[in-house]
Amino acid sequence: VKRGSVWDYLGRGIALLGQTLPVFWVGIMGILIFAVQLRWLPVGTMPDEFSFKHFIMPAITLGWFSAAGYLRLTRSAMLDVMDSEYIKLARAKGVNSTMVLWKHAFRNALLGPITFATLTLASLVTGSIVVETVFSWPGLGLLAVQAVSNADYPILQGVILLTTFVFVFASLLVDVLYLAIDPRIRIR
């Protein structure tokens, strides 16, 4: 919405860093800066008791790449929609700029990011392998790596089946969200 402003350049810079920095490097640098040097957060490993501090670095590391992708995709979709004729017509009719932004522009710009959500799920599942390894957390990714190294095929098949189910469910959810967001899409 504020193309060419300081916020636009800041957001594009964050998105560029998020898309170019590898997940494992972000995790290692997070441990080095926030756990070793500043001592704000714990180094890693799963806590015995629930502690919110233990989840901060793994969550940011896992979501870093996806958030940058969403930022870039939403920005480009909004720029496309804001330059369209129906936005210019709504502004010419005197519709409130907040209404134009949220009801007309943002709603139509959401279709691309929602589609990207399904693809992001793949990167979160595969990225969890790296994040669980860097932070020494037991989880589905680490279980898959151990199953491959131990040739434990039933466990590997279970992990693959569960991952496939999550993908199918996410695709169904995206289709349902399409119906809610865009009234032009209807089941006949």
C-alpha positions, 0 to 999 in steps of 0.5 A, a space after each residue: 500500500 505504501 510503495 517506496 516508503 521506508 516500511 516497504 524497503 524494510 519489508 523487502 529487505 527482511 523478505 530478501 534475507 528470509 529467502 536467502 539465508 539457509 534455515 540451519 544457518 539462522 538456527 545456529 546464529 540464533 543459538 550463538 547470538 541469543 543463547 551463548 552471547 546474550 544469554 536471553 534464551 536457552 541453547 536448545 534441547 527439549 525442556 523437562 517442563 514447559 517453558 515458552 523460552 525454549 520454543 522461541 528460537 525453533 519457531 522463528 527458525 522454522 517460520 523464517 523462510 515461510 514468513 519471507 515468502 508470504 511477505 513477498 507474495 502478499 506484497 506483489 499480489 497487493 501491488 497487482 490488485 491496487 493497480 486494477 480497474 475496480 480499485 480505481 473505480 471504487 476510489 472514484 466513487 468515493 468509497 472509504 480508503 480503509 474499505 477499499 483496502 480491506 474489503 476489495 484489495 486485500 480479499 482479492 490479493 489473498 488467493 495467491 498467499 492461500 495457495 502458497 500455504 499448501 506449498 509452505 506446508 512442505 517446507 515446514 515438514 522438511 524444514 523441521 528435520 533441520 530445525 530438530 537437528 540444530 536444536 536437538 529436539 525429538 520430533 517427526 523430522 528427527 524420527 524420519 532421519 533415524 528411520 532412514 539411517 536404521 532402515 526402519 521401513 514401517 516407521 518411515 512409511 508411517 511418517 510418509 503416510 502422516 505427511 501425505 494426510 496433512 498435505 491432502 487435508 491442507 489442500 482441502 482446507 485451501 479449497 474451502 477457504 477459496 469458497 469463503 474468500 472469493 464468492 465467484 468460485 461456487 460448487 455447481 
